[in-house]
C-alpha cells in the first residue's frame, strides 16, 4: 500500500468521523438542549383540552311546569387549525354541513385568534350529519363532534317574550363579557328576556376533558375530566295555566276582530299582576314568536310589521284613555275637590275654555248628574272635565305618578321596560288650558300594559306600589335556594279608606247593569273594572285602542289585569270580551279544581 | 472453496455489526407498525424474510471469488442499465415516480441494486486506469460511466438516489488516486454548471423538498409537515427516550409518517433518546470503518475500490437519511441502510456486505 493511499484512507476515515460527529452534535442539540421545547410540542400535538358545555339552568312556572330546559345535541367543531384549515377539509365539511366554504372560513377567521378552544362550525346538527362526519373522519383531520346542550322551550310560544331566547354570543356581548366572565366565542348566551337578565345565574360552569388525540384529531383515550356544573334553576312568578289562557284569549280576540273585518287589529298585550306582592302572573304580547325556531324564523320575524320580537307589554306605549279616570277621581276625593256625593251635570257637548272647540262624552252621550261612582260606571267624560278643570294639571300628574305612570314600574327581571310619558306642563313647550281636559280623560299620556296592570294593582291593594317581578326563586342544581324574592314596596300612597272604597265602588259598578263592562257580571267572580277606548289618532278612520283594567275578586283582589288591543275599537268591542274570556276560563277551571 | 484460511480472514465483527443493526431495525419496525395491520407482526415478518433472503444472497456472494465480479463487471453494468431502462418504460407508478418493477412476490427497485452494480463496474474501470490521472480530463470516462445509470434514475425521478452515484463516483475517484485539485474543480464546475441544469430538470415538488428543510414552517402542512413532526419526535425523545412500543406518542399517534421506512430513525430516536441514537450512529460508524479497514487490506485496487464505494454509499445514506430526520438535510427519500423497511435496499446492502466480506476473506496475495 502506497503512502499516498494511506493518507487518502486516513482522510476518508476522518470524513466518516466528521459525519458521525455532525449528526451526534445535532442530536445533542435537539434531544438535550431543546428537549423541553420539543416535549411541549409533542404534548401539544397529542393533548387536547375539550370544553364540556354546561347545561343552562331550567326555567319553571310557579307550579313547577317547565318553561325552558335542555336536550342533548351535537355540534361540529374544528380542533386543529393547522390541519383543519386545509381546503380539502373545508370543502368536504361544507358539503356535509351544506354551508358555503366561505362561511366556514369566516367562522375560522373570526374565532381563531380569540380562543384556543374548538371552533364551532355548526350547532345542533342532525344525527345524519354526525354519522357522516364520523364516516369521513380520516378525511377530516381536526374536525370533532362536540355534545352540547340545546335549549328548548316545551311550551313553544308560551311566555316567549318573558323567557326571551338564547343565541351564539354576539360580538358586542363577547367584547363586554368575554374575557372577564370567561365566555368562549361559540358560547350560547341569553339574548333577551329572562334568559338575558339572568344569564349569570342560568349559565353553568363548563367542564373540560383532556384527551389524547391522534393526528386525525380522533380521540385515542381520555386522560382526565372536570365535570361541568349546570346553571341554576329559576322559578318564575308566572302561572303557566293563566299564561296559556291569556295567550289563547289574546289570539282568539285579535283573530276574531280581523275575521270580523277589522283590518287594523293585529297587536295586543295582556299583563296580570298579583296586587298583594307585585308578582307577575301572566305577561303576553301578540303576535309572539317561537324561541325554538327563532334562528330559522329570524328574517321573517324581523320584517314583520307587527313586530313580534317586541314585548309590547313592557316596551309598547299607548294612550291610556278612560282607564285613567280613577286617578283623577282619587285625586279629586283625596284633595277635597269633591266628596263621594259631589255631582257634576253632563248635558252633552260643552265649551270649557273660550276659543276651544266643544268637548263631550263618547258618541255625544248625555249622562245627566253623576257622582264619581256613576261617572266611573258610565265613563262620563264631562264629569272628569269639570273635575280636572278645577283641580289643575299638576295634581293630576302628581297622582298619576303615585300610580306608577310616567316612570318605570321598577321591573328588573326582564330588560327593556319603557317609562311612557304623561301630558305634563313642561318649560319651553306651549301649554294650552284645554290640555288639562285632555289629560283628565287619559289622552295625551302614553303608558305600557305593565304600567296599566301595576296601576290596577295599586288600585286593588289600595295604594301600595310593589315592584313588579318575574323571578320567584333561584335554586342551585343541588336544590339549594340561592335567591327568594320578597315583595318590595316602592311607594305607599297616603289615601284615605273612604276614597278607596268610593273608587272601588265605581269600578264594581262598571261590571253591573248600566256599566261599560256590564257583560262581566255573568262571571263566577265579582270583577272591579274600567274600560277604555283610547283615541289613537286625530284621523277618525283609525280605530281607537281598546283597553281594560280590572281586578278580581273585587272585594279580595288576587289578580290585577290589564288588556290592550291595538286598534281594537271601543273597550267593549275587544278588551272587555278578552278580559272576560281570560277571567272566565281562569276562574272556571279554578272552580272545577275546587269541586274535585 | 471454503478453505480454512478463508474463514480465518472472515470479518466476524463486521457481520455481527450488521446483525446488530438489522436486529434493532426489526424491533423498531415492530414498534412502529404494531397497530398498522390486523397482524401486529406483519411488517416484521416480511422484513425478516427479506433479511433471510439477503443473508442467503450474502453467503452465495461470499463463496464466489470476487475476481469473478471483476471479470463480469461489464455484464453487471449492462444488466443494471437494462433494468433501469425497463423500469422507466414498464415500471410501476407509485406516488408520481416510477421506481419499481413488480415481480409479484417482490417489488424490485433496480436503482438500489444499480448502486452496487455501478460500484463494481466503476471499480474495475478505475482499477484499470492504474492511478493514471495526470490529465484534467482523465476522469471523464469514469463520469460517463456513471452518467448513464444516473440519468436514468434521475428520470424516474429519484433525485436522492441519482445523487448517491455522484458521491460514490467522487469517493472512488479520490481513492483511485485522482488529482485532489481536479476533484475540487469538478465539484466547483458541478455546482456552477450542473446545479442550474439539475434545477431546471427538476419537478416542482423536488425543488420544494430540496429547500424546505431550511425552514419547514414555511409550509407546515405539506412538505414541511414531516420535517416538523420528525424534529418533534426526535427532540421529545430526550436523553433516554420514551421507550418503544406505544410509548413514543409522535410515532404511535400517527404524527410521524413513513415511520417504518424513510423516517424510521425518527421513531427510533423518539423511543430510545440520545443514548440510543448515538449507539446506532456508532454502530454505523464502526460498520463503515470496518469496511474501510478491509479496503486498506484488499489485495488489489479493484477490491479496495469496491469497499470504498460501499463505504461511501453507506456513509452518504446515513448522513442524508439521519440528517433529513433531524432537519439538516433535504427530504430525498433515501432509506437508512439495514434499518428502513423495504426489500430492495436491504437485499442490496446485504449483498454489498457480502462483496466486502468476500474481499476481506481473500486479502492475502501470497499463498503458501
Interface residues (C-beta under 8 A of the other chain):
Chain A: X1 X4 X5 X6 X8 X9 X11 X12 X13 X15 X16 X17 X19 X20 X22 X23 X24 X26 X27 X28 X30 X31 X32 X34 X35 X37 X38 X39 X41 X42 X45 X46 X82 X83 X86 X212 X213 X214 X215 X216 X220
Chain B: X171 X174 X175 X177 X220 X221 X229 X231 X232 X233 X234 X235 X236 X237 X238 X239 X249 X250 X253 X254 X255 X269 X273 X274 X277 X278 X281 X282 X284 X285 X288 X289 X292 X295 X296 X304 X308 X311 X315 X318 X319 X322 X323 X326 X327 X328
